[in-house]
Amino acid sequence: MKQTKLEFLVGVFVLLGLAAVCYLTIKLGSGSLLGSGAYTLEARFTNVGGLNIGSNVVVAGVAVGRVEAIRMEATDYTAIVSFSVAGDVKLPTDSMASIKTTGLIGDKFIALAPGADETYLEAGNRITMTESAVDLEGLIGKMAFGSVDKDNPDTPSPAP
């Protein structure tokens, strides 16, 4: 009798664990952990360099949103990134968006630096102050081949 009761309790515990994993999988997959008050913002970057849909949006190291869409603006060949932010995060209109990397070659994410303005961004607004992703390959190329010749920028200067 004692053995049967123990097996029953272990079975219930395992089923509750599986139900919790399924619930979190559905919530994370749909991005609904941000809550119902989440709103969407946009930012224009000259280079998104590896940023993907689903990447985190971070304020002060805390994930507050996700990248929803990335598209190219055909008129000036820049990238427009649409991202959602949790409804309880109010960003001033002079906030800055930067594309950062976790570690040296890790995943890309958007880091938001709130400004000091008295008015706040609303759903659909665009952040105007942005900092694009660092082109690591370009930096390594400059280090390996020397600085760029000012008269002919397409050819690297010889290394000393």
C-alpha positions as CSV (number, residue, x, y, z in Angstrom):
1,M,0.0,0.0,0.0
2,K,2.8,2.4,0.9
3,Q,4.7,1.6,-2.3
4,T,1.6,2.3,-4.5
5,K,1.0,5.7,-2.8
6,L,4.7,6.7,-3.4
7,E,4.5,5.7,-7.0
8,F,1.3,7.7,-7.4
9,L,2.9,10.8,-5.9
10,V,5.9,10.5,-8.1
11,G,3.7,10.2,-11.1
12,V,1.7,13.3,-10.2
13,F,5.0,15.2,-9.6
14,V,6.3,14.2,-13.1
15,L,3.0,15.2,-14.8
16,L,3.1,18.6,-13.1
17,G,6.7,19.1,-14.2
18,L,5.8,18.2,-17.8
19,A,2.8,20.5,-17.7
20,A,5.0,23.4,-16.4
21,V,7.5,22.8,-19.2
22,C,4.8,22.8,-21.9
23,Y,3.3,26.0,-20.5
24,L,6.6,27.8,-20.5
25,T,7.4,26.5,-24.0
26,I,4.2,28.0,-25.3
27,K,4.6,31.3,-23.5
28,L,8.2,31.8,-24.6
29,G,7.5,30.8,-28.1
30,S,4.7,33.3,-28.5
31,G,6.6,36.0,-26.6
32,S,3.6,36.6,-24.3
33,L,5.7,36.6,-21.1
34,L,6.0,40.4,-21.8
35,G,2.4,40.7,-20.7
36,S,-0.7,42.1,-22.4
37,G,0.5,45.7,-22.2
38,A,3.6,45.2,-24.4
39,Y,4.0,47.8,-27.1
40,T,6.1,48.0,-30.3
41,L,8.8,50.4,-31.2
42,E,11.1,50.8,-34.2
43,A,14.7,51.8,-34.7
44,R,16.8,52.5,-37.8
45,F,20.3,51.0,-38.1
46,T,22.9,51.2,-40.9
47,N,24.0,47.6,-40.0
48,V,22.2,45.0,-38.0
49,G,25.1,42.6,-38.3
50,G,23.6,39.3,-37.1
51,L,20.7,40.5,-35.1
52,N,17.8,38.0,-35.5
53,I,14.1,38.0,-35.0
54,G,13.5,36.8,-31.4
55,S,16.7,38.4,-30.1
56,N,16.4,40.1,-26.7
57,V,15.8,43.8,-26.0
58,V,17.6,44.8,-22.8
59,V,17.5,47.8,-20.4
60,A,20.2,47.9,-17.7
61,G,21.0,44.2,-18.4
62,V,17.4,43.1,-17.9
63,A,15.5,41.6,-20.8
64,V,12.4,43.7,-21.4
65,G,11.4,42.7,-24.9
66,R,12.1,40.9,-28.1
67,V,12.9,41.7,-31.7
68,E,9.7,41.2,-33.8
69,A,10.8,42.1,-37.4
70,I,13.7,43.3,-39.4
71,R,13.2,44.9,-42.8
72,M,15.3,47.0,-45.2
73,E,14.3,50.5,-46.1
74,A,14.7,50.6,-49.9
75,T,15.1,54.3,-50.2
76,D,18.3,54.6,-48.2
77,Y,19.4,51.0,-47.7
78,T,19.1,51.0,-43.9
79,A,17.6,48.4,-41.7
80,I,14.4,49.0,-39.7
81,V,14.0,46.9,-36.6
82,S,10.6,46.5,-34.9
83,F,10.7,45.3,-31.3
84,S,8.3,44.8,-28.5
85,V,8.8,46.2,-25.0
86,A,7.0,45.3,-21.8
87,G,4.2,47.7,-21.0
88,D,5.6,48.6,-17.6
89,V,8.8,49.9,-19.2
90,K,8.4,53.6,-20.1
91,L,11.2,54.9,-22.3
92,P,11.8,58.7,-22.7
93,T,11.8,60.0,-26.3
94,D,15.5,60.7,-26.2
95,S,16.4,57.0,-25.5
96,M,19.2,55.3,-27.5
97,A,19.2,51.9,-29.1
98,S,22.4,50.0,-29.7
99,I,23.2,46.6,-31.1
100,K,25.5,44.7,-28.7
101,T,27.0,41.3,-28.6
102,T,27.0,38.8,-25.6
103,G,30.7,38.0,-25.2
104,L,33.2,38.2,-28.1
105,I,31.3,36.3,-30.7
106,G,27.9,35.7,-29.0
107,D,24.4,36.5,-29.9
108,K,23.3,40.0,-30.8
109,F,20.8,41.9,-28.8
110,I,19.4,45.5,-28.6
111,A,20.5,47.5,-25.6
112,L,18.3,50.4,-24.8
113,A,19.7,53.4,-22.8
114,P,16.9,55.5,-21.4
115,G,17.3,59.3,-21.8
116,A,16.2,62.1,-19.5
117,D,13.3,63.6,-21.4
118,E,10.0,64.2,-19.7
119,T,7.9,62.7,-22.5
120,Y,7.8,59.0,-23.3
121,L,7.8,56.9,-26.4
122,E,4.4,55.5,-27.5
123,A,3.5,52.4,-29.5
124,G,4.7,52.7,-33.1
125,N,7.3,55.5,-32.4
126,R,10.8,55.3,-33.7
127,I,13.9,55.7,-31.7
128,T,16.1,58.2,-33.6
129,M,19.4,57.8,-31.7
130,T,21.0,54.4,-32.7
131,E,24.3,52.7,-32.7
132,S,24.8,49.9,-35.2
133,A,26.5,46.6,-34.7
134,V,30.3,46.6,-34.7
135,D,31.8,44.9,-37.8
136,L,34.2,42.6,-36.1
137,E,35.5,41.2,-39.4
138,G,36.3,44.7,-40.6
139,L,38.2,45.6,-37.4
140,I,40.2,42.4,-37.6
141,G,41.0,43.1,-41.2
142,K,42.2,46.6,-40.3
143,M,44.4,45.2,-37.6
144,A,45.8,42.5,-39.9
145,F,46.4,44.6,-43.0
146,G,47.1,48.0,-41.4
147,S,45.1,51.2,-41.7
148,V,43.2,52.3,-44.8
149,D,45.1,54.6,-47.3
150,K,43.4,58.0,-47.2
151,D,43.9,58.6,-50.9
152,N,42.5,55.3,-52.0
153,P,40.2,53.9,-49.3
154,D,39.7,50.6,-51.2
155,T,43.2,49.4,-50.7
156,P,44.8,48.8,-47.3
157,S,48.1,50.4,-46.4
158,P,51.0,48.0,-46.0
159,A,51.6,46.8,-42.5
160,P,54.8,48.2,-40.9
